[in-house]
Amino acid sequence: MNNNPLDHIENLTKKTNDYMGERAQSVLGRYPLLFSLLSVFGVVAVLYGFESVIDQISFLANRPLLIFIIGLGILVFTGSLYKSLGRQGR
């Protein structure tokens, strides 16, 4: 028989975690529609915010083709960076 109080606390904690783990369901699993709507709202808010910022910069607001080219350049750059970082991790 082990009389170490730390072992007893660790054992009790493990039993509690096991018990709660069996009964716990993620919040996302309980409310999928709410999280979907919040996610969509977040994406739309960010896009609308970017649009509003670009509209306030007169140089960019009058040149949609320039915005498109800059956006494509950023996507190509980040894609290349992601690809090169992925190779280094292997």
N, C-alpha and C positions, 0 to 999 in steps of 0.2 A: 504494500500500500504506500502510495506516494503522498507525503504530507506537505509538499511544496505548494504554497499558495499561488505562485505564478502559474504553475501547471494547471491548477484548478481553474483559475480565471481564463486561461487560454482554452481549456476544454469547454468551459461554459460559453465563451464567445463563439467557438466553432459550432457548438450545438445550436446557439441562437441564430447564427448566420445560415446554417443549413435549414432550420425551421422556417425562417423568413424567406429564404431563397425559393423554397417550394411554393409558397403562397403569394409571393410578390409578382405582380405583373407590371411591366413598364408602363409609364404614363402614356407613352406613344401608342402602346398596344390598346390602352383603354380609351383613348380619345384620338383616333387617327384623323377624323375629319377636322377637329380643332387644329391639330398640328399642320395638316395640309393647308388649311386656310391661312394660318399664321405664316407659313413658309411662302406661300404665294404672295401674301401682302408684303412681306419683307423684300422679296425680289422686285415686285412692282414699285415699292417705295424707293429702292435704290436706283432703279432705272429712271424713274420720274425725277429723282434728285439730280442724277447726272444730266438729264435733259434740261432741267432748270438752270443748272450751272453753265452748261454750254450755251444756252440762250442768253445768258447775261454777258458772255464774252462775245462782243460784236464781231471780232475777227473770225471766230469759229461759227457763229450763228449764221453768217452769210455764205459759208462755204461747206455745204454738206458733203461734197465729194472729198474734201480734205479730211473731214471727220471720219469718213469711211476708210480712207487710205491709212490714216493714223491708227484706227481700230484694227485693221488687218495687220499692220506692222506690229502692233502690240501682241496680237494673237500669235503671229509667227515667232516673235521673240520669246514669248513665254513658253510656247510649245517646244522650241529648240532648247531652251533652258531646262525645261522639265525632262526632255529626252536625254540631254547630256548628264543631268544629275542622276537620272535613273541608271545610266550606264556605270557611273562611278560607284554606285551603291552595290553593284554586283560583284 
